């Protein structure tokens, strides 16, 4: 059974079989994009915790 390709959570590109997500993130995205994504995800996680 084969696994679906890994998808970048920022741009939703599928990774090639020989490409790692970390390499893609470092090469394809700016620090600002990575920081924005991290902040939005952290806020969503916090908001979810507060609603429980």
FILOFI-423697 format. One record per residue: x, y, z of N, C-alpha, C, CB in turn; residue number from 1. Coordinates in nm, 3 decimals, decimal comma, always signed. Atoms other than C-alpha are relative to their C-alpha. Last residue first. Glycine has a CB too. Example, Ala and Ser with C-alpha at 12.3 -4.5 7.8 and 13.67 -1.06 7.14 Angstrom:
BEGIN
REC / -0,082 / -0,119 / -0,006 / +1,367 / -0,106 / +0,714 / -0,077 / +0,109 / +0,073 / +0,041 / +0,046 / -0,142 / 2
REC / +0,089 / -0,119 / +0,000 / +1,230 / -0,450 / +0,780 / +0,090 / +0,120 / +0,000 / -0,099 / +0,003 / +0,125 / 1
***
This chain:
BEGIN
REC / +0,037 / +0,130 / -0,057 / -1,361 / +2,308 / +2,493 / -0,055 / +0,009 / +0,138 / +0,118 / -0,091 / +0,002 / 52
REC / +0,138 / +0,030 / +0,029 / -1,372 / +2,652 / +2,329 / -0,046 / -0,133 / +0,058 / -0,021 / +0,000 / -0,148 / 51
REC / +0,089 / -0,085 / -0,078 / -1,054 / +2,771 / +2,497 / -0,146 / -0,034 / -0,022 / +0,024 / +0,145 / -0,034 / 50
REC / -0,010 / +0,037 / -0,141 / -0,849 / +2,478 / +2,366 / -0,099 / +0,081 / +0,086 / +0,143 / +0,022 / +0,050 / 49
REC / +0,067 / +0,130 / -0,014 / -0,972 / +2,541 / +2,011 / +0,001 / -0,045 / +0,146 / +0,068 / -0,105 / -0,089 / 48
REC / +0,143 / -0,026 / +0,009 / -0,875 / +2,909 / +2,034 / -0,081 / -0,129 / +0,018 / -0,035 / +0,067 / -0,135 / 47
REC / +0,040 / -0,065 / -0,126 / -0,527 / +2,810 / +2,152 / -0,150 / +0,025 / +0,002 / +0,077 / +0,132 / +0,019 / 46
REC / -0,011 / +0,102 / -0,103 / -0,482 / +2,567 / +1,860 / -0,047 / +0,056 / +0,134 / +0,144 / -0,051 / +0,010 / 45
REC / +0,111 / +0,093 / +0,022 / -0,608 / +2,827 / +1,615 / -0,002 / -0,108 / +0,107 / +0,008 / -0,063 / -0,140 / 44
REC / +0,122 / -0,069 / -0,042 / -0,368 / +3,084 / +1,761 / -0,121 / -0,091 / -0,015 / -0,019 / +0,129 / -0,081 / 43
REC / -0,004 / -0,007 / -0,146 / -0,075 / +2,842 / +1,733 / -0,127 / +0,068 / +0,053 / +0,125 / +0,076 / +0,048 / 42
REC / +0,027 / +0,135 / -0,053 / -0,167 / +2,762 / +1,372 / -0,003 / +0,001 / +0,153 / +0,106 / -0,100 / -0,050 / 41
REC / +0,140 / +0,031 / +0,027 / -0,191 / +3,131 / +1,281 / -0,037 / -0,136 / +0,057 / -0,029 / +0,004 / -0,152 / 40
REC / +0,084 / -0,081 / -0,087 / +0,141 / +3,209 / +1,450 / -0,148 / -0,031 / -0,019 / +0,025 / +0,148 / -0,026 / 39
REC / -0,015 / +0,049 / -0,137 / +0,322 / +2,921 / +1,282 / -0,091 / +0,076 / +0,095 / +0,146 / +0,011 / +0,045 / 38
REC / +0,067 / +0,130 / -0,009 / +0,187 / +3,013 / +0,939 / +0,004 / -0,052 / +0,143 / +0,065 / -0,101 / -0,097 / 37
REC / +0,144 / -0,025 / +0,009 / +0,287 / +3,378 / +0,985 / -0,077 / -0,131 / +0,015 / -0,035 / +0,068 / -0,134 / 36
REC / +0,044 / -0,059 / -0,126 / +0,635 / +3,280 / +1,104 / -0,151 / +0,023 / -0,001 / +0,074 / +0,133 / +0,025 / 35
REC / -0,007 / +0,103 / -0,102 / +0,691 / +3,046 / +0,809 / -0,049 / +0,052 / +0,134 / +0,143 / -0,053 / +0,013 / 34
REC / +0,107 / +0,097 / +0,028 / +0,571 / +3,308 / +0,561 / -0,004 / -0,109 / +0,108 / +0,020 / -0,065 / -0,139 / 33
REC / +0,128 / -0,066 / -0,030 / +0,792 / +3,574 / +0,723 / -0,118 / -0,095 / -0,024 / -0,016 / +0,128 / -0,087 / 32
REC / +0,017 / +0,003 / -0,146 / +1,094 / +3,344 / +0,724 / -0,134 / +0,061 / +0,039 / +0,115 / +0,074 / +0,070 / 31
REC / -0,077 / -0,099 / -0,075 / +1,047 / +3,305 / +0,350 / -0,023 / -0,019 / +0,150 / -0,039 / +0,144 / -0,043 / 30
REC / +0,076 / -0,097 / -0,077 / +0,923 / +2,989 / +0,183 / +0,091 / +0,092 / +0,081 / -0,097 / -0,071 / +0,094 / 29
REC / +0,110 / -0,061 / +0,075 / +1,050 / +2,771 / -0,100 / -0,071 / +0,112 / +0,075 / -0,099 / -0,105 / -0,035 / 28
REC / -0,036 / -0,049 / +0,134 / +1,396 / +2,660 / +0,013 / -0,111 / +0,083 / -0,065 / +0,034 / -0,116 / -0,089 / 27
REC / -0,116 / -0,090 / -0,007 / +1,351 / +2,621 / +0,389 / +0,032 / +0,063 / -0,135 / +0,122 / -0,075 / +0,050 / 26
REC / +0,034 / -0,118 / -0,080 / +0,999 / +2,480 / +0,365 / +0,115 / +0,101 / +0,001 / -0,036 / -0,040 / +0,143 / 25
REC / +0,093 / -0,085 / +0,077 / +1,095 / +2,246 / +0,079 / -0,030 / +0,129 / +0,077 / -0,131 / -0,076 / -0,030 / 24
REC / -0,077 / -0,061 / +0,109 / +1,397 / +2,110 / +0,267 / -0,088 / +0,095 / -0,081 / +0,059 / -0,109 / -0,092 / 23
REC / -0,087 / -0,103 / -0,058 / +1,184 / +2,054 / +0,577 / +0,081 / +0,070 / -0,108 / +0,094 / -0,063 / +0,104 / 22
REC / +0,078 / -0,120 / -0,028 / +0,918 / +1,873 / +0,372 / +0,087 / +0,112 / +0,056 / -0,112 / -0,032 / +0,098 / 21
REC / +0,051 / -0,004 / -0,137 / +1,170 / +1,625 / +0,238 / -0,072 / +0,132 / +0,022 / +0,116 / -0,017 / +0,103 / 20
REC / -0,007 / -0,132 / -0,064 / +1,214 / +1,566 / -0,133 / -0,060 / -0,007 / +0,139 / -0,072 / +0,108 / -0,085 / 19
REC / -0,135 / -0,019 / -0,055 / +1,298 / +1,224 / -0,283 / +0,017 / +0,134 / +0,073 / +0,103 / -0,011 / -0,111 / 18
REC / -0,038 / +0,109 / -0,090 / +0,934 / +1,122 / -0,334 / +0,137 / +0,018 / +0,066 / -0,001 / -0,129 / -0,076 / 17
REC / -0,051 / +0,111 / +0,080 / +0,850 / +1,466 / -0,474 / +0,044 / -0,110 / +0,096 / +0,118 / +0,046 / -0,093 / 16
REC / -0,145 / +0,023 / +0,003 / +0,657 / +1,680 / -0,231 / +0,031 / -0,116 / -0,093 / +0,055 / -0,027 / +0,142 / 15
REC / -0,037 / +0,136 / -0,039 / +0,302 / +1,787 / -0,311 / +0,150 / -0,015 / -0,013 / -0,074 / -0,106 / -0,086 / 14
REC / -0,070 / +0,076 / +0,102 / +0,242 / +2,162 / -0,318 / +0,029 / -0,139 / +0,054 / +0,131 / +0,070 / -0,044 / 13
REC / +0,074 / +0,119 / +0,042 / -0,015 / +2,283 / -0,065 / +0,060 / -0,071 / -0,120 / -0,141 / +0,038 / -0,032 / 12
REC / +0,037 / -0,023 / +0,141 / +0,143 / +2,629 / -0,035 / -0,075 / -0,117 / -0,062 / +0,124 / +0,027 / -0,081 / 11
REC / +0,006 / -0,143 / +0,033 / +0,168 / +2,650 / +0,346 / -0,051 / +0,022 / -0,143 / +0,138 / +0,064 / +0,016 / 10
REC / +0,116 / -0,063 / -0,064 / +0,087 / +2,301 / +0,474 / -0,014 / +0,148 / -0,033 / +0,010 / -0,017 / +0,150 / 9
REC / -0,043 / -0,117 / -0,076 / +0,324 / +2,146 / +0,218 / -0,122 / +0,067 / +0,062 / +0,079 / +0,100 / -0,091 / 8
REC / +0,041 / -0,129 / +0,055 / +0,179 / +1,813 / +0,110 / +0,049 / +0,112 / +0,091 / -0,154 / +0,007 / -0,018 / 7
REC / +0,009 / -0,102 / -0,105 / +0,339 / +1,474 / +0,168 / -0,033 / +0,133 / -0,067 / +0,134 / +0,010 / +0,083 / 6
REC / -0,115 / -0,089 / -0,018 / +0,266 / +1,231 / -0,114 / -0,025 / +0,100 / +0,113 / +0,031 / +0,075 / -0,130 / 5
REC / +0,010 / -0,119 / +0,086 / -0,004 / +0,971 / -0,057 / +0,120 / +0,090 / +0,023 / -0,133 / +0,077 / +0,026 / 4
REC / +0,050 / -0,117 / -0,073 / +0,116 / +0,650 / +0,104 / -0,012 / +0,116 / -0,097 / +0,093 / +0,036 / +0,120 / 3
REC / -0,084 / -0,119 / +0,006 / +0,151 / +0,333 / -0,099 / -0,069 / +0,115 / +0,074 / +0,029 / +0,040 / -0,147 / 2
REC / +0,085 / -0,118 / +0,000 / +0,000 / +0,000 / +0,000 / +0,089 / +0,125 / +0,000 / -0,096 / +0,000 / +0,123 / 1
***
